[in-house]
Amino acid sequence: MKTISLTTVSLAALLASSLVACASEEDALETPAPGASSSSGGTVDPQALECTEKPQGRTYVDFGGIDLATTRLNENIGVNRGRIKPYSVLAGEYTRVLGAAPASLAGQAGSFDAPAPRYFEEPRATGVGISAMYGVSFEGALVMAKAGAKYAAAPDATTAPAECAAFLGKAFSRTPNTSEIDNCATFATTKLAKETNPQRKWAYVFANVLTSTGFLTY
């Protein structure tokens, strides 16, 4: 068998083969806003963070013969992306929102595809993981609802928007918009007619929020 010594390979050639056609190697999620200071101390030029060459791939043409990518705009890196929160932070996130981590969360690393110790794997949403998340979320939300006197009455046109706004803000770590509040309140007042227990109604509402992208991603 013929062997090749690495000392005969040009280091420059190895480096060149690993280059991509982008001006920056910064992580997309750590990219500051345009004009803001970067981690290296300078300011960020949005154009410098965009790829300079069109990636290879097939084109898609509609029935009128128009290339669907013709009018596609370039977005700054990381603008339209959310990453799933890893299993390792969920206990802390539940505690932040509900006051305590649900007991059933422990031992569910397999359901959430958690990597082995000292290994990293990008978290991803799976059917098993979302199903487990809803069960865990409902358990924790029901404990919170049973502990709160204000949840002894079923959500109505007054309490649903107020409680939804407060809970969404805490779960999403931001101020919810009108559409998010309205959707939550509508779910609370019109979609749970078959549930007669007020505390379970509230638990379903909160579990619904805790399995949405606003809580599951960052």
C-alpha positions, 0 to 999 in steps of 0.5 A: 500500500502506498503511503503519503507523508503529511509533510509533503502536503502544502499547508497552504493547499489544506487551508485553501480547500477549507475556505468558504466564500464568506467574508466572516466566520463569526457565529450567526447567532452572535452577530451584533446588529449592523453598526453595533460593536462586535466581540473583536471591538470593531463595528459590523458591516452587514455586507461583510457578513454575507456570502459573496458567491452564489451557492451551487444548487438547482433553480426552481421555475414556476409555470410562467417560466420565471425563476423563483429565486430571481427576486429573492433578497439577501438576508444578513446572517442569522436574521431568520433562524432559531435554534432549539434549546438543548435538554441541559437548559430546560430545567432552568427554563421551566424554573424561570417560567413556572417556578419549578422544573416538572418532576417528569423532566428528569431522566428524559434525555433520550426523548430530547436526543441529548448528546452524551457527556462531553459531546456536542450535538445541535439540538433538533425538534422531533416528534418524540421530543415535542410530545415529551415537551408537551407532557412535561409542560402540562404537568408543570403548568398544572402544578402552578395553576393549582397553587394559584387562587386566580386560576380557580375560575376558568379563563374568560374574555377579561382574564384570558388576555391579561394572563396570556400577556403576562405568561407569554412575556415571561416564557418568550423573554420579550413583550408579546405582540397583539396577535400572539396575545389574541391567539392565546386568549382565543385558545383559552376561551373557545378551544377548551369547552370540553374541559370542565376543570378551570385549573386544567384549562389554564394548564392546557393554555400554558402548556400550549405556550411552552411548546411554541417556538417562542419558548423552545428556541433562542 
